[in-house]
Every structure is written in structure tokens, then in C-alpha cells.
Amino acid sequence: QVQLVESGGGSVQAGGSLKLSCAASGYIFSTCEMGWYRQAPGKERELVSSISRDGTTTYTDSVKGRFTISQDNAKNTVHLQMNSLKTEDTAVYYCAADPQLLPRGRRDETWLQLNVAYWGQGTQVTVSS
């Protein structure tokens, strides 16, 4: 059963914007910290941004000032607005959720799959120069 459904993503030129959305079940949305990881080819998976149930947000340094995470309580959905996109933002982006804090930083994909409770299917973001 799919617990997190992602939408958005696509291709854009550098400097452009994209918005990712992640719809969750009511249980997940009300009990879990939710966030977005990304993984570029040959690299570890990195937590880009997270939002806790009390609305506290985190961002990795490379996206601060450019990305904004938000939540729509009526739709059980978390959004990631990505502005001023750079070529280095190119990656597959994954929505994730866990009753505990999502692991910060870069982690091995296999370890994350075992230690984070819920994952979306992933959506490609490609930024061209």
C-alpha cells in the first residue's frame, strides 16, 4: 500500500523553479516528521528539508534561502518549493516520513531504507545550464 504519493518534479533551466508535493495518509501526517531527501547518481542520499508536526523546519545548507518546505493540513500534504535552481540540484527527490526525527545529512541508501518508516516512489528533478 502506497503511503506517500509524490507529484511535481521535471526539467527546468538553471534559475527556474519547481514545486514538489507529497500527499500522506492522515495517520502519517499527524504522527510523523516529513521531509525530502535527494540522491544524485553515485552519491549518498541527502536530507534536503524536513518539517515536524509542530511546524519546525530544517534545510541543508546548500538550499537555504532557495527552498521552502510547507504543509497543507487540510490535504495532509507537504510541499517543497524550489527556487533559483542550480544544476547541482539535479537528483531524484524522495518524500519520507518517520515517527522519529528523519536522519540528517548524507546517508547510505540501504541504511535509510531500513531506518526510515515511509518513502515515496521518487521523482526526478533535472536542472540544465
Helices and strands as residue ranges (DSSP letters): E 4-7, E 10-13, E 18-24, H 26-31, E 33-39, E 45-51, E 57-59, G 61-63, E 67-72, E 77-82, G 87-89, E 91-98, E 106-107, H 109-115, E 118-119, E 123-128
